[in-house]
Amino acid sequence: MKWKKFTIHTTTAAVDYISQLLARVGIDGIEIEDNVPLTEAETKGMFIDLLPELPPDDGTARVTFYLDDTQETSDVMQTVRDGLEELRSDIDIGSGQIDVGETEDVDWINNWKQFFKPFVVDDILIKPTWEDVPEEHRDKLLIQIDPGTAFGTGMHETTQLCIRGIRKYMKPGDRMLDVGTGSGILAICALKLGASTAFGTDLDENTVCAVRENVQANNLDEARFPLMIGNLIDDRAVKDAAGYEAYDIAVANILADVILPLQREIVPHLKEGGIFITSGIIDTKEAAVKAAFAENNAFEVIETARQGEWVSVIARKTERKTNQAG
């Protein structure tokens, strides 16, 4: 199916008014483009480390909407044009010019799958559930993943850094805490490498379905991978459910700005000598993360690994020192 694409050239001040106008004529889905910088509150929950650099905000904006190519659009568009002229008497709508184009109907939810192919991380083969095992990799440890709408195919450098950290520091029978589990790929990797259990947390409810399906695809017992939606940093219910001094290893493939507070909050959940593997750290924020660990007497950094522009900082929870009688 093809869609007619309409883009209104306007001002940032008029965007809300135009949105309401379009809603009144039955157009609910719109795209808004402008150069207004996001506020700290708006970026707080975003899963990105670097925001794109925008040109200076010149007050202009573009509002785009789509109409079915098979429907008659002349009446709708005349209503939109009339509405824009009415708004012009109350607010600066800019030129109000409407560009007309065409676009194909794309399955955005599944279109990315064509780029997700089997790949290896050292002796581990990670493949999408819909692909066959390549003949040359049949001897490798197999992990099958379908992230669905959750984060985590394993292809990103930060995920691979975490997998290598797990491979290096985890021992058979260890218990793992996976903060920001996404598709569950890191916990599943740990379980297939011999972890007894992996407790996952995430903010995204889509994680529940993705994890359940991926656990089944890897023939694992769901009881070994409990999952809770919530924030380990400030949610008491999540903290209590995870348990205290319970984990030999914890992993967080998130963002530097989340790791900064997390490195304090993760401490009570780790056993003495427990390993904390962090990644998702862009190289420009490596120093800030290391400085935070340096100020935390509960941890000592034991390794820094890099892949491309991404960094993994691995720390060990220091053992308590007790006074000894002479």
Solvent accessible surface area in square Angstrom, and as a share of the most:
residue,aa,sasa,rsa
1,M,131,0.58
2,K,90,0.38
3,W,76,0.27
4,K,59,0.25
5,K,74,0.31
6,F,6,0.03
7,T,17,0.10
8,I,0,0.00
9,H,57,0.26
10,T,6,0.03
11,T,19,0.11
12,T,43,0.25
13,A,65,0.50
14,A,0,0.00
15,V,11,0.07
16,D,96,0.50
17,Y,105,0.40
18,I,0,0.00
19,S,29,0.19
20,Q,104,0.46
21,L,7,0.03
22,L,0,0.00
23,A,51,0.39
24,R,170,0.62
25,V,42,0.24
26,G,61,0.58
27,I,13,0.07
28,D,120,0.62
29,G,58,0.56
30,I,50,0.25
31,E,83,0.37
32,I,81,0.41
33,E,82,0.37
34,D,49,0.25
35,N,26,0.13
36,V,64,0.37
37,P,96,0.60
38,L,85,0.43
39,T,75,0.44
40,E,151,0.68
41,A,85,0.66
42,E,96,0.43
43,T,35,0.20
44,K,178,0.75
45,G,59,0.57
46,M,69,0.31
47,F,134,0.56
48,I,76,0.39
49,D,20,0.10
50,L,106,0.53
51,L,81,0.40
52,P,101,0.64
53,E,172,0.77
54,L,89,0.44
55,P,80,0.50
56,P,120,0.75
57,D,71,0.37
58,D,98,0.51
59,G,25,0.24
60,T,59,0.35
61,A,2,0.01
62,R,70,0.26
63,V,0,0.00
64,T,2,0.01
65,F,0,0.00
66,Y,67,0.25
67,L,15,0.07
68,D,32,0.16
69,D,48,0.25
70,T,117,0.68
71,Q,76,0.34
72,E,126,0.56
73,T,12,0.07
74,S,63,0.41
75,D,110,0.57
76,V,37,0.21
77,M,6,0.03
78,Q,96,0.42
79,T,65,0.38
80,V,0,0.00
81,R,101,0.37
82,D,70,0.36
83,G,8,0.08
84,L,4,0.02
85,E,100,0.45
86,E,124,0.55
87,L,24,0.12
88,R,100,0.36
89,S,97,0.62
90,D,122,0.63
91,I,36,0.18
92,D,101,0.52
93,I,1,0.01
94,G,27,0.26
95,S,75,0.48
96,G,11,0.11
97,Q,103,0.46
98,I,28,0.14
99,D,58,0.30
100,V,93,0.54
101,G,34,0.33
102,E,106,0.48
103,T,45,0.26
104,E,101,0.45
105,D,80,0.42
106,V,49,0.28
107,D,79,0.41
108,W,194,0.68
109,I,112,0.57
110,N,66,0.34
111,N,59,0.30
112,W,72,0.25
113,K,57,0.24
114,Q,102,0.45
115,F,141,0.59
116,F,2,0.01
117,K,102,0.43
118,P,34,0.21
119,F,36,0.15
120,V,55,0.32
121,V,1,0.00
122,D,86,0.44
123,D,61,0.32
124,I,1,0.01
125,L,1,0.00
126,I,0,0.00
127,K,7,0.03
128,P,0,0.00
129,T,50,0.29
130,W,93,0.33
131,E,44,0.20
132,D,122,0.63
133,V,32,0.19
134,P,34,0.21
135,E,131,0.59
136,E,123,0.55
137,H,41,0.18
138,R,148,0.54
139,D,124,0.64
140,K,51,0.22
141,L,53,0.27
142,L,48,0.24
143,I,0,0.00
144,Q,40,0.18
145,I,0,0.00
146,D,29,0.15
147,P,4,0.02
148,G,38,0.37
149,T,80,0.47
150,A,11,0.08
151,F,132,0.55
152,G,9,0.09
153,T,33,0.19
154,G,1,0.01
155,M,84,0.38
156,H,69,0.31
157,E,59,0.26
158,T,5,0.03
159,T,3,0.02
160,Q,22,0.10
161,L,10,0.05
162,C,0,0.00
163,I,1,0.00
164,R,89,0.33
165,G,4,0.04
166,I,1,0.00
167,R,110,0.40
168,K,132,0.56
169,Y,42,0.16
170,M,19,0.09
171,K,122,0.52
172,P,115,0.72
173,G,46,0.44
174,D,10,0.05
175,R,93,0.34
176,M,0,0.00
177,L,0,0.00
178,D,1,0.01
179,V,11,0.06
180,G,30,0.29
181,T,8,0.05
182,G,5,0.05
183,S,0,0.00
184,G,0,0.00
185,I,6,0.03
186,L,8,0.04
187,A,0,0.00
188,I,0,0.00
189,C,0,0.00
190,A,0,0.00
191,L,6,0.03
192,K,60,0.25
193,L,31,0.16
194,G,31,0.30
195,A,0,0.00
196,S,46,0.30
197,T,41,0.24
198,A,0,0.00
199,F,20,0.08
200,G,0,0.00
201,T,2,0.01
202,D,15,0.08
203,L,96,0.48
204,D,50,0.26
205,E,133,0.60
206,N,74,0.38
207,T,0,0.00
208,V,52,0.30
209,C,68,0.41
210,A,5,0.04
211,V,6,0.04
212,R,109,0.40
213,E,85,0.38
214,N,1,0.00
215,V,3,0.01
216,Q,102,0.45
217,A,30,0.23
218,N,6,0.03
219,N,139,0.71
220,L,27,0.14
221,D,85,0.44
222,E,83,0.37
223,A,82,0.63
224,R,71,0.26
225,F,10,0.04
226,P,56,0.35
227,L,46,0.23
228,M,58,0.26
229,I,56,0.29
230,G,14,0.13
231,N,49,0.25
232,L,2,0.01
233,I,38,0.19
234,D,106,0.55
235,D,50,0.26
236,R,150,0.55
237,A,57,0.44
238,V,1,0.00
239,K,17,0.07
240,D,76,0.39
241,A,52,0.40
242,A,5,0.04
243,G,19,0.18
244,Y,95,0.36
245,E,79,0.35
246,A,13,0.10
247,Y,2,0.01
248,D,31,0.16
249,I,1,0.01
250,A,0,0.00
251,V,0,0.00
252,A,0,0.00
253,N,18,0.09
254,I,26,0.13
255,L,20,0.10
256,A,1,0.00
257,D,82,0.43
258,V,46,0.27
259,I,0,0.00
260,L,52,0.26
261,P,37,0.23
262,L,1,0.00
263,Q,4,0.02
264,R,138,0.50
265,E,53,0.24
266,I,0,0.00
267,V,26,0.15
268,P,56,0.35
269,H,0,0.00
270,L,0,0.00
271,K,76,0.32
272,E,70,0.31
273,G,27,0.26
274,G,2,0.02
275,I,14,0.07
276,F,0,0.00
277,I,0,0.00
278,T,0,0.00
279,S,0,0.00
280,G,4,0.04
281,I,0,0.00
282,I,4,0.02
283,D,67,0.35
284,T,106,0.62
285,K,48,0.21
286,E,24,0.11
287,A,77,0.59
288,A,50,0.39
289,V,1,0.00
290,K,63,0.27
291,A,49,0.38
292,A,16,0.13
293,F,2,0.01
294,A,84,0.65
295,E,147,0.66
296,N,21,0.11
297,N,142,0.73
298,A,26,0.20
299,F,12,0.05
300,E,82,0.37
301,V,59,0.34
302,I,55,0.28
303,E,47,0.21
304,T,38,0.22
305,A,27,0.21
306,R,142,0.52
307,Q,49,0.22
308,G,72,0.69
309,E,93,0.42
310,W,41,0.14
311,V,1,0.00
312,S,0,0.00
313,V,0,0.00
314,I,3,0.01
315,A,0,0.00
316,R,86,0.32
317,K,16,0.07
318,T,44,0.26
319,E,117,0.52
320,R,159,0.58
321,K,192,0.81
322,T,105,0.61
323,N,160,0.82
324,Q,162,0.72
325,A,106,0.82
326,G,127,1.22
